[in-house]
Amino acid sequence: MIRLETGRLIVRNFTLDDWEDLAELAMKYEQSELAKYDEGPWPSNLEEYKSIVQNFSEGDDFVAVILKEPKKLIGLIFKAKKEDGRFEFGFNFHSDFHGMGYAIESCQAVLDYIFEVLDAEIVTAGTAKINKPSNNLLRRLGFCLIGEKKISFRKDKEGKPIEFVGLDYSLSRK
């Protein structure tokens, strides 16, 4: 069970009550230009979010970022253990809360937890080269660019892969 607190946020495991806020975050994200560069798509059916939150709540890989006042889920952070002290890291924040420092505040708390409590050696992350906010956040968190590659997660309306340049980052304990 994970529960971290920062000055303005609570980072914790998902609960079944989070489904509506997660649906709002995901549906808004799907309307953004950057969604096509990410895994997905998120469902458009509200009922499917109950199942997603149920799955998220059964483990520690996905954690909810909750604004203390008003109590609202404003983001999610992904942290999955791979092997040999390696973790994969990712995030998604509701666009209405961008530019307020919530992402760096919560991501730093989770990274501290990964290194200090889970004893990680290396944390990796990736994002689209075109996604400047995510690239900036990863750099501010101390991640170093380790490579780039052409990748695709989704297809366009004609069924052709939407290819883009993805950047790989790494952050080590040192």
C-alpha positions as CSV (number, residue, x, y, z in Angstrom):
1,M,0.0,0.0,0.0
2,I,1.4,3.3,-1.0
3,R,0.5,6.7,0.6
4,L,2.8,9.6,0.1
5,E,2.1,13.2,1.0
6,T,3.5,16.4,-0.3
7,G,2.6,20.0,0.6
8,R,-0.4,20.0,-1.7
9,L,-0.9,16.4,-2.8
10,I,-1.6,12.9,-1.7
11,V,-0.1,10.1,-3.8
12,R,-1.8,6.8,-3.1
13,N,-3.2,3.5,-4.5
14,F,-6.3,3.8,-6.6
15,T,-9.6,3.2,-5.0
16,L,-12.9,2.3,-6.6
17,D,-14.2,5.8,-6.0
18,D,-11.5,7.2,-8.4
19,W,-13.2,6.0,-11.6
20,E,-15.1,9.2,-12.5
21,D,-12.0,11.5,-12.1
22,L,-9.9,9.0,-14.0
23,A,-12.4,8.9,-16.8
24,E,-12.5,12.7,-17.0
25,L,-8.6,12.9,-17.1
26,A,-8.4,10.2,-19.8
27,M,-11.2,11.5,-22.0
28,K,-9.7,15.0,-21.9
29,Y,-6.3,13.5,-22.7
30,E,-7.7,11.6,-25.7
31,Q,-8.9,15.0,-27.2
32,S,-5.3,16.3,-27.1
33,E,-2.9,16.3,-30.0
34,L,-0.4,14.3,-27.9
35,A,-2.7,11.3,-27.3
36,K,-1.7,9.8,-30.7
37,Y,1.9,9.4,-29.4
38,D,0.9,7.4,-26.4
39,E,-0.4,3.9,-25.8
40,G,-4.1,3.7,-26.0
41,P,-6.6,4.8,-26.7
42,W,-8.4,5.2,-23.4
43,P,-12.0,3.9,-23.5
44,S,-14.8,6.3,-24.4
45,N,-17.4,4.3,-22.4
46,L,-17.6,5.5,-18.8
47,E,-18.4,2.1,-17.4
48,E,-15.0,0.7,-18.6
49,Y,-13.3,3.0,-16.1
50,K,-14.7,1.1,-13.2
51,S,-12.9,-2.0,-14.4
52,I,-9.7,0.0,-15.0
53,V,-9.7,1.4,-11.5
54,Q,-10.5,-2.0,-10.1
55,N,-7.3,-3.3,-11.8
56,F,-5.2,-0.3,-10.8
57,S,-6.4,-0.7,-7.1
58,E,-5.2,-4.3,-7.0
59,G,-1.6,-3.4,-7.3
60,D,1.1,-0.8,-6.8
61,D,2.1,-0.2,-10.4
62,F,-0.4,2.7,-10.9
63,V,-0.9,5.4,-8.2
64,A,-3.3,8.2,-8.0
65,V,-2.3,11.8,-7.6
66,I,-4.9,13.6,-5.4
67,L,-5.2,17.3,-4.9
68,K,-5.7,17.8,-1.2
69,E,-8.1,20.7,-1.6
70,P,-10.5,20.2,-3.2
71,K,-10.1,16.4,-3.0
72,K,-9.7,15.4,-6.7
73,L,-7.7,13.0,-8.7
74,I,-5.6,15.1,-11.1
75,G,-3.1,12.6,-12.3
76,L,-1.7,9.1,-12.3
77,I,1.9,7.8,-12.1
78,F,3.1,4.5,-13.4
79,K,6.0,2.7,-11.7
80,A,6.6,-0.9,-12.6
81,K,9.4,-3.0,-11.4
82,K,11.2,-4.8,-14.2
83,E,14.2,-6.8,-13.0
84,D,17.5,-6.3,-11.2
85,G,16.5,-3.0,-9.5
86,R,15.1,-1.5,-12.7
87,F,11.8,0.4,-12.8
88,E,9.8,1.8,-15.6
89,F,8.2,5.2,-14.9
90,G,5.4,7.2,-16.6
91,F,2.7,9.8,-15.8
92,N,-0.4,11.5,-17.1
93,F,-1.9,14.6,-15.6
94,H,-5.3,16.3,-16.2
95,S,-4.7,19.2,-18.6
96,D,-6.7,21.6,-16.4
97,F,-3.9,21.3,-13.8
98,H,-0.8,21.7,-16.0
99,G,1.7,24.4,-15.2
100,M,1.0,24.4,-11.5
101,G,3.9,22.3,-10.3
102,Y,1.8,19.3,-9.3
103,A,3.5,16.9,-11.8
104,I,7.0,17.6,-10.5
105,E,5.9,17.6,-6.9
106,S,4.2,14.2,-7.1
107,C,6.7,12.6,-9.5
108,Q,9.6,13.6,-7.3
109,A,7.8,12.0,-4.3
110,V,7.3,8.8,-6.2
111,L,10.9,8.7,-7.5
112,D,12.2,9.2,-3.9
113,Y,10.0,6.3,-2.8
114,I,11.2,4.1,-5.7
115,F,14.9,4.7,-4.8
116,E,14.6,4.9,-1.0
117,V,12.0,2.3,-0.2
118,L,11.9,0.0,-3.2
119,D,15.7,0.2,-3.6
120,A,15.8,0.9,-7.3
121,E,19.1,1.2,-9.1
122,I,17.8,2.6,-12.4
123,V,14.4,4.2,-13.5
124,T,13.6,4.5,-17.2
125,A,11.0,6.6,-18.9
126,G,10.0,7.5,-22.4
127,T,8.0,10.1,-24.3
128,A,7.5,11.5,-27.8
129,K,10.1,14.0,-28.9
130,I,7.3,16.4,-29.8
131,N,5.9,16.2,-26.2
132,K,7.9,19.2,-24.9
133,P,6.1,19.3,-21.4
134,S,6.9,15.7,-20.7
135,N,10.5,16.1,-21.9
136,N,10.9,19.1,-19.7
137,L,9.5,17.4,-16.7
138,L,11.7,14.4,-17.1
139,R,14.8,16.6,-17.4
140,R,13.7,18.6,-14.3
141,L,13.4,15.4,-12.4
142,G,17.0,14.5,-13.3
143,F,16.5,12.0,-16.1
144,C,19.2,11.9,-18.7
145,L,18.4,11.3,-22.4
146,I,19.9,7.9,-23.5
147,G,18.5,7.5,-27.0
148,E,15.8,8.0,-29.5
149,K,14.0,5.7,-31.9
150,K,11.1,5.7,-34.3
151,I,8.0,4.0,-32.7
152,S,4.3,3.7,-33.1
153,F,1.5,2.9,-30.6
154,R,-1.6,3.8,-32.6
155,K,-3.0,3.7,-36.1
156,D,-4.6,6.5,-38.2
157,K,-8.0,6.3,-39.7
158,E,-6.7,4.3,-42.7
159,G,-5.1,1.8,-40.4
160,K,-1.5,3.0,-41.0
161,P,0.8,3.2,-38.0
162,I,1.3,6.7,-36.6
163,E,5.1,6.8,-36.4
164,F,7.0,9.3,-34.3
165,V,10.4,9.8,-32.7
166,G,10.4,8.5,-29.1
167,L,13.0,9.6,-26.6
168,D,14.3,7.2,-23.9
169,Y,15.4,8.5,-20.5
170,S,17.2,7.0,-17.5
171,L,17.7,8.1,-13.9
172,S,20.1,6.2,-11.7
173,R,20.4,6.0,-8.0
174,K,23.8,7.8,-8.3
